[in-house]
């Protein structure tokens, strides 16, 4: 038996032959594997791989005969799951957009409220609902003409609240406030002051704080005494429907037409309630020198 030569003892030609034989063996093994698996239909004739010409190319027929693998079939359940996940992602994005938009809206609302708090509007007058009894109430004057507010007509449990209302601040003068009233049928021509407390009604006809300005929708509530401090509203009971009541501001005058007259109890504060149309309500004690009721005259703005 010939002794095997070491690789370094082989010539170039011998090394080349060994390489060709090794590649041929590997090629045969691949071809045999492809034949067993049915992946090779036909093969080109074997080339003479012993040709040592450098120009002769070496062709691996087995590798060139391997067909392109077909794509794997898509699992319908996996496809459905992918669609569901895509829908969930789209809904999540839409939800995030909605949350962001709502956050922006809330931020704007908060900014608006902060600005409103930092820049408060003109103080709102005291609401009419705070009235407990109708204004101008007082005791009948004695022989010397002395009188005082009639606290007996105020429910005892409400007396502290009525006393606290005496400190309600008088609104600052404005061009649209009532400044004078004329009632031609009664020869009344008197100034109008803001507030209808005891001290204000000594100066003239008082406008209830919180009632409407002349000419505007709402109820302009005016009151005066009937038997003291000028007796300005002594003869309200003589007014009849159709009589005129003229109220002046610093800018213009407004004419109201008497609609009706009623007698009520001192606690009938509903006659001072706001109205939808421009209205003036005149209030005074009744009857003369008795003062246990109120006379109320309603008039509507002349068109």
Secondary structure, DSSP 8 states (H G I E B T S, - for coil): ------GGGS-HHHHHHHHHHHHHHHHHHHHHHHHHHT----------TT---TTS----HHHHT----------HHHHHHHHHHHHHHHHHHHHHHHHHHHHHHHHHHHHHHHHHHHS--S-----GGG--S-TT-B----TT----B-GGGS-GGGHHHHHHHTT-------TTS--EEEEGGGTEEEEEEE--STTGGGTSEEE-TTS--TTSSEEEEEE--SSSTT-TTTTGGG--TT-EEEEE-SS-EEEEEEEEEEEE-TT-GGGGS--SSEEEEEEEEESTTT-SEEEEEEEEE--
